[in-house]
Amino acid sequence: MRVIVTGSSGLIGSAAVRHWDALGDEVIGIDNDMRATFFGPDGSTRWNQSVLESETTNFRTVVLDIRDREGVLSLFEKETPDLIIHCAAQPSHDKAAAIPFLDFEVNANGTLNLLEAMRQHAPNAVFCHMSTNKVYGDAPNELPLKELETRWEYADESDYKGISESCRIDQTMHSLFGASKTAADVLAQEYGKYFGLKTGIFRGGCLTGASHSGVELHGFLSYLVHVAVAGKPYTIFGYKGKQVRDQIECSDVVKAFEAFSKNPRPGEVYNIGGGRENAASVLECIAKIKEISGHEIKWTLGDDNRKGDHICYISDLSKLRRDYPEWDIRVSLDDILRQMIASEEAKLS
Ligand SMILES: NC(=O)c1ccc[n+]([C@@H]2O[C@H](COP(=O)([O-])OP(=O)(O)OC[C@H]3O[C@@H](n4cnc5c(N)ncnc54)[C@H](O)[C@@H]3O)[C@@H](O)[C@H]2O)c1
């Protein structure tokens, strides 16, 4: 089988490369290190490209910009992939406001280039689109909440499992990033529903792992572990540090893609995150890092929350578990933190 992975040097893309390479498939990565353009040298994923190329057997990177329509079309014509894992993106909620054209061109137009290349040259392939919970904008904040000592929590028992795919996606504040990703999400659904192609849309909560090139504006847990180990200061943006995120390790995301690829449901949408078991507030993550590693974070609390930021977001995983019962969360939040701390300590030693 031939797999094309976009954003192959990034967090999710690189996990996908490792996974299909280990299965003996041919894997072609598309990545132009645009993360360094978005976030500066600390955000570069070039290091991960080199690691991947040394650790895999049947993988190569094509330095291609997904905005390059002709380049994408001709790659698909030449390679005819069986599976496309689409992870290349401008991934930051806050950054998008400073680079609106670039954000939209990468996230929306880039996705359209890939979907159309698939329709023209690989119509039997499966396409897994990495979307985001920001397509719901701040609608999840409308759920009644109660304030506990270290976190916000849903006040109604019926919301306990978290946000499902039935949450509305319009008439809410998304950020420009949320808007460009919503365009991509809906386009990917249409290539499934309208054209009957095998597209699956995965709306991520907090996706994480040791290979994330975390920066302040993207990669919350990775950046938090980095500042903890490096002894740098950390600013929490509003909500008293009690905002809740559900963390999923990248290999668990890739397992969901694999399950979908074996039994695709065209145009279907799934929420994917750590779910209730892997959910924690910023304050709770800071405490866990200290408990696990002894690293104490010098944090301060800023008054202002990020615009449209979720207060309590937990992905309801029921639909994914129902359609793909072989899939589940395998890596706990504590194990994620252990792996990330060890990797960060190794980088600094
Ligand atoms: N990490 C999270 O918490 C999270 C949460 C929800 C959704 N997502 C989504 O998951 C996907 C992957 O996220 P990630 O955390 O792995 O991001 P990442 O930034 O680690 O990786 C993305 C990769 O895409 C590459 N890239 C960016 N623009 C490109 C372009 N125009 N052409 C070619 N390559 C390009 C970057 O250089 C980078 O290596 C994104 O769509 C993101 O919106 C991520």
The ligand as a Tripos MOL2 file, in Angstrom:
@<TRIPOS>MOLECULE
LIG
   44    48     1     0     0
SMALL
NO_CHARGES

@<TRIPOS>ATOM
      1 N1         -1.8790   19.5280   18.1790 N.am      1 LIG1
      2 C1         -3.1110   19.7780   18.5790 C.2       1 LIG1
      3 O1         -3.3660   19.9840   19.7620 O.2       1 LIG1
      4 C2         -4.2360   19.7670   17.5800 C.ar      1 LIG1
      5 C3         -5.5420   19.8320   18.0610 C.ar      1 LIG1
      6 C4         -6.5970   19.7670   17.1650 C.ar      1 LIG1
      7 C5         -6.3480   19.6540   15.8120 C.ar      1 LIG1
      8 N2         -5.0710   19.6140   15.3650 N.ar      1 LIG1
      9 C6         -4.8500   19.4970   13.9130 C.3       1 LIG1
     10 O2         -4.0350   18.3730   13.6640 O.3       1 LIG1
     11 C7         -3.2300   18.6130   12.5050 C.3       1 LIG1
     12 C8         -1.8090   18.3120   12.8220 C.3       1 LIG1
     13 O3         -1.4040   19.0920   13.9370 O.3       1 LIG1
     14 P1          0.0450   18.9680   14.5570 P.3       1 LIG1
     15 O4         -0.0740   19.3170   15.9820 O.co2     1 LIG1
     16 O5          0.6560   17.6820   14.1220 O.co2     1 LIG1
     17 O6          0.7490   20.1900   13.8080 O.3       1 LIG1
     18 P2          2.3140   20.4190   13.5530 P.3       1 LIG1
     19 O7          2.4590   21.8990   13.3910 O.co2     1 LIG1
     20 O8          3.1460   19.6970   14.5560 O.co2     1 LIG1
     21 O9          2.5450   19.7150   12.1340 O.3       1 LIG1
     22 C9          2.0690   20.2510   10.9410 C.3       1 LIG1
     23 C10         3.1710   20.0820    9.8950 C.3       1 LIG1
     24 O10         2.6420   20.5940    8.6620 O.3       1 LIG1
     25 C11         3.6760   21.2920    7.9930 C.3       1 LIG1
     26 N3          3.0330   22.2760    7.1170 N.ar      1 LIG1
     27 C12         2.3630   23.3890    7.4910 C.ar      1 LIG1
     28 N4          1.9430   24.0510    6.4120 N.ar      1 LIG1
     29 C13         2.3530   23.3410    5.3240 C.ar      1 LIG1
     30 C14         2.2110   23.5240    3.9320 C.ar      1 LIG1
     31 N5          1.5980   24.6110    3.4340 N.pl3     1 LIG1
     32 N6          2.7000   22.5880    3.1060 N.ar      1 LIG1
     33 C15         3.3590   21.4890    3.6040 C.ar      1 LIG1
     34 N7          3.5510   21.2810    4.9240 N.ar      1 LIG1
     35 C16         3.0390   22.2040    5.7690 C.ar      1 LIG1
     36 C17         4.4770   21.9410    9.1080 C.3       1 LIG1
     37 O11         5.8030   22.2870    8.7180 O.3       1 LIG1
     38 C18         4.4350   20.8820   10.2050 C.3       1 LIG1
     39 O12         5.5610   20.0230   10.1490 O.3       1 LIG1
     40 C19        -3.5380   20.0500   12.0770 C.3       1 LIG1
     41 O13        -4.5170   20.0370   11.0850 O.3       1 LIG1
     42 C20        -4.1100   20.6780   13.3260 C.3       1 LIG1
     43 O14        -4.9930   21.7590   13.0530 O.3       1 LIG1
     44 C21        -4.0040   19.6590   16.2150 C.ar      1 LIG1
@<TRIPOS>BOND
     1     1     2 1
     2     2     3 2
     3     2     4 1
     4     4     5 ar
     5     4    44 ar
     6     5     6 ar
     7     6     7 ar
     8     7     8 ar
     9     8     9 1
    10     8    44 ar
    11     9    10 1
    12     9    42 1
    13    10    11 1
    14    11    12 1
    15    11    40 1
    16    12    13 1
    17    13    14 1
    18    14    15 2
    19    14    16 1
    20    14    17 1
    21    17    18 1
    22    18    19 2
    23    18    20 1
    24    18    21 1
    25    21    22 1
    26    22    23 1
    27    23    24 1
    28    23    38 1
    29    24    25 1
    30    25    26 1
    31    25    36 1
    32    26    27 ar
    33    26    35 ar
    34    27    28 ar
    35    28    29 ar
    36    29    30 ar
    37    29    35 ar
    38    30    31 1
    39    30    32 ar
    40    32    33 ar
    41    33    34 ar
    42    34    35 ar
    43    36    37 1
    44    36    38 1
    45    38    39 1
    46    40    41 1
    47    40    42 1
    48    42    43 1
@<TRIPOS>SUBSTRUCTURE
     1 LIG1         1 GROUP 0 **** ****
